Amino acid sequence: MHPISKPGKIVFEFDNWRGGFLLQLSRITEQDVRPLFGNLMRVFCQQDGRIAAIESAWQRGGLPLNDIHFSETCPKGSHTIDNDELRVGNFLLRQTPTQLSIWFSSSNEVPEANWIIRESVDPAVTAYFSTKEVKAGRRSKDGMLAGLQIDFNQTVICYPVRHIRFIGSDFK
């Protein structure tokens, strides 16, 4: 886990070979960890219940990411988000004053009609799964993770997110 050094910055760490990711919105601790979607993901919350990070990266990999898994066009480096959208390879970030959305897709037309939508209530996270299936660390019966949506009022960070850092990792 990498520290977040300035407000409005997030870190996205992922393993495009085994599957798995860590979306870090703030400094995180292991004190309040909640399972999501039948343990496909975990949410790290601060004491007030707001989301500091979301991950799927334990043991032998995690969820494979749609259009990033085994892709040669993986996002890399640090990027400034000048407006409310950023495309880096097959990663797309979109934000509004109320919601942060990240997509693992080469298409700008997201979500796709055939994707499976799963929602959690506490905390409120919406996950989109493509119908593609691959062999990876932790497989979902719903397919590959294609996107996540989180309301800013559920997170530690506030709108707007202005910086993102991508880290390719090997989640073993």
PyRosetta script that sets phi, psi and omega in degrees:
from pyrosetta import init, pose_from_sequence

init()
pose = pose_from_sequence("MHPISKPGKIVFEFDNWRGGFLLQLSRITEQDVRPLFGNLMRVFCQQDGRIAAIESAWQRGGLPLNDIHFSETCPKGSHTIDNDELRVGNFLLRQTPTQLSIWFSSSNEVPEANWIIRESVDPAVTAYFSTKEVKAGRRSKDGMLAGLQIDFNQTVICYPVRHIRFIGSDFK")
pose.set_psi(1, 132.8)
pose.set_omega(1, -175.1)
pose.set_phi(2, -106.4)
pose.set_psi(2, 135.9)
pose.set_omega(2, -178.3)
pose.set_phi(3, -68.0)
pose.set_psi(3, 147.7)
pose.set_omega(3, 176.2)
pose.set_phi(4, -95.9)
pose.set_psi(4, 125.3)
pose.set_omega(4, -171.2)
pose.set_phi(5, -99.4)
pose.set_psi(5, -21.7)
pose.set_omega(5, -179.1)
pose.set_phi(6, -140.7)
pose.set_psi(6, 153.7)
pose.set_omega(6, 179.4)
pose.set_phi(7, -62.4)
pose.set_psi(7, 147.9)
pose.set_omega(7, 179.1)
pose.set_phi(8, 78.2)
pose.set_psi(8, 11.6)
pose.set_omega(8, 179.4)
pose.set_phi(9, -113.5)
pose.set_psi(9, 138.8)
pose.set_omega(9, 174.3)
pose.set_phi(10, -126.4)
pose.set_psi(10, 160.0)
pose.set_omega(10, 177.8)
pose.set_phi(11, -123.4)
pose.set_psi(11, 132.6)
pose.set_omega(11, 176.6)
pose.set_phi(12, -120.5)
pose.set_psi(12, 110.4)
pose.set_omega(12, -179.8)
pose.set_phi(13, -107.5)
pose.set_psi(13, 138.1)
pose.set_omega(13, -175.5)
pose.set_phi(14, -152.2)
pose.set_psi(14, 160.0)
pose.set_omega(14, 174.7)
pose.set_phi(15, -122.4)
pose.set_psi(15, 104.4)
pose.set_omega(15, -176.3)
pose.set_phi(16, -81.5)
pose.set_psi(16, -2.9)
pose.set_omega(16, 178.6)
pose.set_phi(17, -99.0)
pose.set_psi(17, -46.1)
pose.set_omega(17, -179.7)
pose.set_phi(18, -94.6)
pose.set_psi(18, -22.9)
pose.set_omega(18, -173.5)
pose.set_phi(19, 99.5)
pose.set_psi(19, 155.3)
pose.set_omega(19, 177.7)
pose.set_phi(20, 118.8)
pose.set_psi(20, 156.8)
pose.set_omega(20, -179.5)
pose.set_phi(21, -160.2)
pose.set_psi(21, 163.3)
pose.set_omega(21, 169.9)
pose.set_phi(22, -138.3)
pose.set_psi(22, 116.0)
pose.set_omega(22, 174.1)
pose.set_phi(23, -100.2)
pose.set_psi(23, 105.9)
pose.set_omega(23, -175.5)
pose.set_phi(24, -103.1)
pose.set_psi(24, 118.9)
pose.set_omega(24, -178.5)
pose.set_phi(25, -99.9)
pose.set_psi(25, -20.1)
pose.set_omega(25, -177.3)
pose.set_phi(26, -162.9)
pose.set_psi(26, 178.1)
pose.set_omega(26, 173.0)
pose.set_phi(27, -61.7)
pose.set_psi(27, 140.4)
pose.set_omega(27, -177.2)
pose.set_phi(28, -124.8)
pose.set_psi(28, 155.3)
pose.set_omega(28, 174.6)
pose.set_phi(29, -128.9)
pose.set_psi(29, 167.8)
pose.set_omega(29, 179.6)
pose.set_phi(30, -90.8)
pose.set_psi(30, 10.8)
pose.set_omega(30, -173.5)
pose.set_phi(31, -71.0)
pose.set_psi(31, -42.9)
pose.set_omega(31, -177.8)
pose.set_phi(32, -125.9)
pose.set_psi(32, 89.6)
pose.set_omega(32, -179.0)
pose.set_phi(33, -113.2)
pose.set_psi(33, 127.7)
pose.set_omega(33, -177.0)
pose.set_phi(34, -122.5)
pose.set_psi(34, 136.9)
pose.set_omega(34, 177.4)
pose.set_phi(35, -74.9)
pose.set_psi(35, 149.8)
pose.set_omega(35, 176.2)
pose.set_phi(36, -127.9)
pose.set_psi(36, 141.5)
pose.set_omega(36, 171.8)
pose.set_phi(37, 52.1)
pose.set_psi(37, 54.7)
pose.set_omega(37, 176.8)
pose.set_phi(38, 64.2)
pose.set_psi(38, 38.8)
pose.set_omega(38, 179.6)
pose.set_phi(39, 69.7)
pose.set_psi(39, 16.8)
pose.set_omega(39, 173.4)
pose.set_phi(40, -70.2)
pose.set_psi(40, -28.1)
pose.set_omega(40, 179.4)
pose.set_phi(41, -139.6)
pose.set_psi(41, 165.3)
pose.set_omega(41, 173.1)
pose.set_phi(42, -130.3)
pose.set_psi(42, 147.3)
pose.set_omega(42, 176.7)
pose.set_phi(43, -115.7)
pose.set_psi(43, 131.9)
pose.set_omega(43, 174.8)
pose.set_phi(44, -99.8)
pose.set_psi(44, 121.4)
pose.set_omega(44, -178.3)
pose.set_phi(45, -114.4)
pose.set_psi(45, 151.5)
pose.set_omega(45, 172.4)
pose.set_phi(46, -80.8)
pose.set_psi(46, 177.1)
pose.set_omega(46, -176.7)
pose.set_phi(47, -59.5)
pose.set_psi(47, -29.3)
pose.set_omega(47, 180.0)
pose.set_phi(48, -83.5)
pose.set_psi(48, 2.2)
pose.set_omega(48, 176.6)
pose.set_phi(49, 90.0)
pose.set_psi(49, -3.2)
pose.set_omega(49, -179.9)
pose.set_phi(50, -79.5)
pose.set_psi(50, 146.2)
pose.set_omega(50, -174.8)
pose.set_phi(51, -72.7)
pose.set_psi(51, 127.1)
pose.set_omega(51, 174.7)
pose.set_phi(52, -104.3)
pose.set_psi(52, -26.3)
pose.set_omega(52, 180.0)
pose.set_phi(53, -164.8)
pose.set_psi(53, 156.6)
pose.set_omega(53, 173.8)
pose.set_phi(54, -131.1)
pose.set_psi(54, 135.5)
pose.set_omega(54, 179.6)
pose.set_phi(55, -141.3)
pose.set_psi(55, 156.7)
pose.set_omega(55, 167.9)
pose.set_phi(56, -144.5)
pose.set_psi(56, 84.1)
pose.set_omega(56, -172.5)
pose.set_phi(57, -159.7)
pose.set_psi(57, 52.2)
pose.set_omega(57, 180.0)
pose.set_phi(58, -119.0)
pose.set_psi(58, 155.4)
pose.set_omega(58, -177.5)
pose.set_phi(59, 56.3)
pose.set_psi(59, -116.3)
pose.set_omega(59, -174.0)
pose.set_phi(60, -98.2)
pose.set_psi(60, 64.4)
pose.set_omega(60, 178.9)
pose.set_phi(61, 90.8)
pose.set_psi(61, -177.2)
pose.set_omega(61, -179.1)
pose.set_phi(62, -143.9)
pose.set_psi(62, -153.7)
pose.set_omega(62, -179.5)
pose.set_phi(63, -63.7)
pose.set_psi(63, 132.5)
pose.set_omega(63, 172.5)
pose.set_phi(64, -73.4)
pose.set_psi(64, 143.6)
pose.set_omega(64, -177.3)
pose.set_phi(65, -98.0)
pose.set_psi(65, 124.7)
pose.set_omega(65, -179.8)
pose.set_phi(66, -51.5)
pose.set_psi(66, 133.9)
pose.set_omega(66, 177.5)
pose.set_phi(67, 61.3)
pose.set_psi(67, 1.6)
pose.set_omega(67, 173.3)
pose.set_phi(68, -112.2)
pose.set_psi(68, -31.8)
pose.set_omega(68, -179.7)
pose.set_phi(69, -60.3)
pose.set_psi(69, 122.0)
pose.set_omega(69, -177.9)
pose.set_phi(70, 61.8)
pose.set_psi(70, 21.1)
pose.set_omega(70, -179.4)
pose.set_phi(71, -89.9)
pose.set_psi(71, 147.5)
pose.set_omega(71, 174.9)
pose.set_phi(72, -89.0)
pose.set_psi(72, -8.2)
pose.set_omega(72, -178.5)
pose.set_phi(73, -106.3)
pose.set_psi(73, 53.9)
pose.set_omega(73, -179.5)
pose.set_phi(74, -79.5)
pose.set_psi(74, 147.4)
pose.set_omega(74, 176.4)
pose.set_phi(75, -67.4)
pose.set_psi(75, 144.7)
pose.set_omega(75, -178.6)
pose.set_phi(76, -143.5)
pose.set_psi(76, 151.2)
pose.set_omega(76, 170.7)
pose.set_phi(77, 81.0)
pose.set_psi(77, -170.1)
pose.set_omega(77, 178.7)
pose.set_phi(78, -105.1)
pose.set_psi(78, 141.4)
pose.set_omega(78, -176.6)
pose.set_phi(79, -137.1)
pose.set_psi(79, 142.8)
pose.set_omega(79, 173.0)
pose.set_phi(80, -91.8)
pose.set_psi(80, 137.6)
pose.set_omega(80, 178.5)
pose.set_phi(81, -101.6)
pose.set_psi(81, 101.4)
pose.set_omega(81, -174.3)
pose.set_phi(82, -79.1)
pose.set_psi(82, -30.6)
pose.set_omega(82, 176.3)
pose.set_phi(83, -126.3)
pose.set_psi(83, -153.1)
pose.set_omega(83, -175.7)
pose.set_phi(84, -94.8)
pose.set_psi(84, 17.0)
pose.set_omega(84, 179.0)
pose.set_phi(85, -147.0)
pose.set_psi(85, 142.4)
pose.set_omega(85, 176.7)
pose.set_phi(86, -143.5)
pose.set_psi(86, 128.5)
pose.set_omega(86, 175.2)
pose.set_phi(87, -114.3)
pose.set_psi(87, 125.1)
pose.set_omega(87, 174.5)
pose.set_phi(88, -134.4)
pose.set_psi(88, 107.4)
pose.set_omega(88, -175.8)
pose.set_phi(89, 59.3)
pose.set_psi(89, -128.2)
pose.set_omega(89, 179.4)
pose.set_phi(90, -96.3)
pose.set_psi(90, 22.5)
pose.set_omega(90, 177.1)
pose.set_phi(91, -110.3)
pose.set_psi(91, 131.5)
pose.set_omega(91, 179.4)
pose.set_phi(92, -129.9)
pose.set_psi(92, 124.1)
pose.set_omega(92, 174.9)
pose.set_phi(93, -109.8)
pose.set_psi(93, 131.7)
pose.set_omega(93, 173.7)
pose.set_phi(94, -131.5)
pose.set_psi(94, 143.5)
pose.set_omega(94, 178.2)
pose.set_phi(95, -144.1)
pose.set_psi(95, 149.0)
pose.set_omega(95, 171.8)
pose.set_phi(96, -125.2)
pose.set_psi(96, 172.9)
pose.set_omega(96, 177.2)
pose.set_phi(97, -59.4)
pose.set_psi(97, -17.0)
pose.set_omega(97, -178.3)
pose.set_phi(98, -110.6)
pose.set_psi(98, -19.2)
pose.set_omega(98, -170.7)
pose.set_phi(99, -143.1)
pose.set_psi(99, 142.0)
pose.set_omega(99, 172.8)
pose.set_phi(100, -108.4)
pose.set_psi(100, 127.9)
pose.set_omega(100, 178.3)
pose.set_phi(101, -126.6)
pose.set_psi(101, 133.2)
pose.set_omega(101, 171.8)
pose.set_phi(102, -124.5)
pose.set_psi(102, 139.8)
pose.set_omega(102, -175.0)
pose.set_phi(103, -129.2)
pose.set_psi(103, 142.7)
pose.set_omega(103, 177.4)
pose.set_phi(104, -111.9)
pose.set_psi(104, 78.9)
pose.set_omega(104, -171.9)
pose.set_phi(105, -154.4)
pose.set_psi(105, 145.3)
pose.set_omega(105, 174.6)
pose.set_phi(106, -81.7)
pose.set_psi(106, -12.3)
pose.set_omega(106, -178.7)
pose.set_phi(107, -92.9)
pose.set_psi(107, 148.5)
pose.set_omega(107, 172.7)
pose.set_phi(108, -89.1)
pose.set_psi(108, -9.9)
pose.set_omega(108, 179.5)
pose.set_phi(109, -90.8)
pose.set_psi(109, 85.3)
pose.set_omega(109, -178.6)
pose.set_phi(110, -125.6)
pose.set_psi(110, 148.1)
pose.set_omega(110, -7.1)
pose.set_phi(111, -74.8)
pose.set_psi(111, 153.6)
pose.set_omega(111, 177.5)
pose.set_phi(112, -78.5)
pose.set_psi(112, 151.4)
pose.set_omega(112, -174.4)
pose.set_phi(113, -61.4)
pose.set_psi(113, -30.8)
pose.set_omega(113, -176.4)
pose.set_phi(114, -89.3)
pose.set_psi(114, 0.2)
pose.set_omega(114, 178.5)
pose.set_phi(115, -71.9)
pose.set_psi(115, 146.9)
pose.set_omega(115, 179.8)
pose.set_phi(116, -91.2)
pose.set_psi(116, 129.6)
pose.set_omega(116, -178.3)
pose.set_phi(117, -102.7)
pose.set_psi(117, 130.0)
pose.set_omega(117, 174.1)
pose.set_phi(118, -127.4)
pose.set_psi(118, 136.3)
pose.set_omega(118, -177.7)
pose.set_phi(119, -124.9)
pose.set_psi(119, 141.5)
pose.set_omega(119, 171.6)
pose.set_phi(120, -111.7)
pose.set_psi(120, 155.9)
pose.set_omega(120, -176.1)
pose.set_phi(121, -98.8)
pose.set_psi(121, -47.3)
pose.set_omega(121, -176.4)
pose.set_phi(122, -129.1)
pose.set_psi(122, 97.2)
pose.set_omega(122, 2.8)
pose.set_phi(123, -82.9)
pose.set_psi(123, 161.7)
pose.set_omega(123, -177.2)
pose.set_phi(124, -78.9)
pose.set_psi(124, 107.0)
pose.set_omega(124, 177.3)
pose.set_phi(125, -135.9)
pose.set_psi(125, 136.0)
pose.set_omega(125, 174.9)
pose.set_phi(126, -112.5)
pose.set_psi(126, 129.3)
pose.set_omega(126, 179.2)
pose.set_phi(127, -116.7)
pose.set_psi(127, 142.0)
pose.set_omega(127, 176.9)
pose.set_phi(128, -116.9)
pose.set_psi(128, 131.4)
pose.set_omega(128, -179.7)
pose.set_phi(129, -118.0)
pose.set_psi(129, 131.4)
pose.set_omega(129, 174.8)
pose.set_phi(130, -79.7)
pose.set_psi(130, 165.7)
pose.set_omega(130, -179.0)
pose.set_phi(131, -88.1)
pose.set_psi(131, 1.6)
pose.set_omega(131, 176.8)
pose.set_phi(132, -68.2)
pose.set_psi(132, 144.5)
pose.set_omega(132, 175.9)
pose.set_phi(133, -123.6)
pose.set_psi(133, 137.8)
pose.set_omega(133, 177.6)
pose.set_phi(134, -139.7)
pose.set_psi(134, 163.0)
pose.set_omega(134, 173.6)
pose.set_phi(135, -89.6)
pose.set_psi(135, 119.6)
pose.set_omega(135, -179.2)
pose.set_phi(136, -149.9)
pose.set_psi(136, -179.9)
pose.set_omega(136, -176.6)
pose.set_phi(137, -52.3)
pose.set_psi(137, -67.9)
pose.set_omega(137, -178.6)
pose.set_phi(138, -114.2)
pose.set_psi(138, 109.1)
pose.set_omega(138, -176.5)
pose.set_phi(139, -91.4)
pose.set_psi(139, 144.1)
pose.set_omega(139, 175.9)
pose.set_phi(140, -103.8)
pose.set_psi(140, 139.4)
pose.set_omega(140, 175.3)
pose.set_phi(141, -64.4)
pose.set_psi(141, -18.4)
pose.set_omega(141, 179.6)
pose.set_phi(142, -86.5)
pose.set_psi(142, -8.2)
pose.set_omega(142, -179.1)
pose.set_phi(143, 105.8)
pose.set_psi(143, -151.7)
pose.set_omega(143, -176.4)
pose.set_phi(144, -86.9)
pose.set_psi(144, 148.5)
pose.set_omega(144, 177.3)
pose.set_phi(145, -71.9)
pose.set_psi(145, 123.1)
pose.set_omega(145, -177.0)
pose.set_phi(146, -107.0)
pose.set_psi(146, -19.9)
pose.set_omega(146, 179.6)
pose.set_phi(147, -177.3)
pose.set_psi(147, 160.2)
pose.set_omega(147, 176.2)
pose.set_phi(148, -134.0)
pose.set_psi(148, 141.6)
pose.set_omega(148, 173.0)
pose.set_phi(149, -128.8)
pose.set_psi(149, 133.6)
pose.set_omega(149, -178.9)
pose.set_phi(150, -135.5)
pose.set_psi(150, 134.4)
pose.set_omega(150, 174.6)
pose.set_phi(151, -75.9)
pose.set_psi(151, 135.5)
pose.set_omega(151, -179.9)
pose.set_phi(152, -58.5)
pose.set_psi(152, -30.8)
pose.set_omega(152, -179.8)
pose.set_phi(153, -70.1)
pose.set_psi(153, -8.0)
pose.set_omega(153, 176.2)
pose.set_phi(154, -97.0)
pose.set_psi(154, -6.3)
pose.set_omega(154, -172.6)
pose.set_phi(155, -112.3)
pose.set_psi(155, 165.9)
pose.set_omega(155, 175.3)
pose.set_phi(156, -72.5)
pose.set_psi(156, -34.2)
pose.set_omega(156, -178.2)
pose.set_phi(157, -83.2)
pose.set_psi(157, 162.3)
pose.set_omega(157, 178.0)
pose.set_phi(158, -119.5)
pose.set_psi(158, 156.7)
pose.set_omega(158, 173.0)
pose.set_phi(159, -67.8)
pose.set_psi(159, 139.1)
pose.set_omega(159, -0.3)
pose.set_phi(160, -97.0)
pose.set_psi(160, 150.7)
pose.set_omega(160, 170.1)
pose.set_phi(161, -81.4)
pose.set_psi(161, 128.3)
pose.set_omega(161, -175.4)
pose.set_phi(162, -113.8)
pose.set_psi(162, -13.7)
pose.set_omega(162, -178.4)
pose.set_phi(163, -142.1)
pose.set_psi(163, 143.5)
pose.set_omega(163, 173.6)
pose.set_phi(164, -138.5)
pose.set_psi(164, 140.7)
pose.set_omega(164, 177.1)
pose.set_phi(165, -120.6)
pose.set_psi(165, 128.6)
pose.set_omega(165, 178.6)
pose.set_phi(166, -102.3)
pose.set_psi(166, 134.5)
pose.set_omega(166, 178.5)
pose.set_phi(167, -130.8)
pose.set_psi(167, 117.6)
pose.set_omega(167, 172.9)
pose.set_phi(168, -82.2)
pose.set_psi(168, 125.3)
pose.set_omega(168, -176.1)
pose.set_phi(169, -129.8)
pose.set_psi(169, 169.7)
pose.set_omega(169, 176.0)
pose.set_phi(170, -115.3)
pose.set_psi(170, 99.1)
pose.set_omega(170, -178.7)
pose.set_phi(171, -84.1)
pose.set_psi(171, 101.6)
pose.set_omega(171, 179.3)
pose.set_phi(172, -105.3)
pose.dump_pdb("model.pdb")
